[in-house]
């Protein structure tokens, strides 16, 4: 005869160092984010269910100016994020790909200081000599609880925990990891861990999956594998992250094998709790114990928003990170230069982005200092940059917009938010064209003569919309894309693509022509589905992050006179397309009056919509 009981699981994911309820780039308080705002929700959830388990699904050590401060600090004691998580009594966590952005030493130190297991089953430390690889952190862990059935009897319950991260982490962070790690397929790693979890007495298996749900296809070494993991017979619960989406929620409506309203993947209870500490994931499980052990008979999944907490941030969490927070504010207040006109990326989707042009100029400036004495010395230097803040999941305020006047250190967080390093390497004309074709796959196809089509593919990440400064070209949006806009895989067909009239220094680009390319290390390793780039090609690096390069360039300039010249042109189609931008976007201020735009007003979501004449 079965025995019923209940168990509560809580989770955070993709905190990205958001401890304090503060927007460091804007320099203002933001009570919609931060672990300090979630702490009262965690406490309340535990008050209701003292047996609740608390997990984190990775990307906690990187992502704010505070984490940059912590990474550069020589202060003793745990990393501020780990100190806060220790206070909250996490039961287990997993590494995410960005937790290695500052190198392996910081990640391993965090694992050593955590009073809970930090897990990763599919990243291994390369051994010295002929030794055996060893896991980064622990590969598996167990969490024990006593659950109470309807009659009041207590029963022991053991959760087996396994965690995985995208195997591409070793490629994306090659410049920081210096070959110290090797990766294996995430699904295979979980399959191999299951016997050890069962042998250790696990009644239920929970996967901490720092990975999106993916397409469900059995692609080796895939980045996003959540759907495949949930399909494994022995997996009982999936806690996912990485893609900054929300489950339950509308982000996964219509996705096969996913019940977006109930929080189920292949019928298994699942959560994905957004990012930046904006939501706490809560999963209530109904359990039954029979002859074959415990099974899940029902579940309720919820995401609790920090904004609606209606409480003050946790004093204990604020105290744990106050010193790092104060040091960060002082550093971010430094004046680097002044700007004579707004520096923004509000219209980056149509090539008008003075802030991105400034970053590209900084990259070329530093690259010119690196190439003398190398085979790239006499090659034209190109510079590739991407808009990291272009609305999307960040909402209508997620746009770069630096006003006239002083440029402070904090402003650089908007332009280049990650601690990526500057990388310079050689490409040929064919790779240049393919690179641009991959970038413009994020645009929707607009038929000739069409009216008010969407300019952008809604699900395509803006951070793959690269612009390559130093090259001149136009984009024909009536042509079919050559690459998948989400994953970057080549699409079938023999079309000529969308890039027209590609030239450098006034000369049409040929396939064998050679260039020196300056960009970030993530893109240089092929990150974002830019597979035309070879991760093992010789590269130069200054050892700086892009923010450090940009800061040095600004100090050298003193005064910035933004260049409003668009980075590309759209081929004329006799058509119109629509797109959304920042609510403060203004024709004649942020873009020229003759740019072919019509202001259509504010949308219900708070964006300003524009019509573009093509």
Secondary structure, DSSP 8 states (H G I E B T S, - for coil): --EEEEEEEEEE---TT--SSEETTTTEE-TTS-HHHHHHHHHHHHHH-TT-EEEE-S--SSSSHHHHHHHH----SS-HHHHHHHHHT-SEEE--GGGGTT-HHHHHHHHHH-SSEEE-SSEEE--STT---EESSBSEEEEEEEEEBTTS-EEEEEEEEEEEE-TTHHHHTHHHHTT-EEE--HHHHHHHHHHHHHHTT-SEEEEEEES--------TT-S--HHHHHHSTT--EEEE-SS--EESSGGGTT-TTEETTTTEETTEEEEEE-STT-EEEEEEEEEEEETTEEEEEEEEEEEEEGGG--S---HHHHHHHHHHHHHHHHHHT-EEEEESS-EE-TBGGGTB-HHHHHHHHHHHHHHHHH-TTSTTTTSEEEEEE--S-BSGGG-TT-B-EE-SEEEEGGGHHHH--S--EEEEEEEEHHHHHHHHHHHHTTB----TT--SEESB-TTS-GGG--EEET-EEEE-TTS--SB-TTT--B-SS----SEEEEEETTEE--TT-EEEEEEEHHHHTTTTT-TTS-TTS-EEEEEEEHHHHHHHHHHHHSEE------S-EE---S-EEEEEE-TT--BTTTB-TTSSEEEEEE-TTS-EEEEEE-
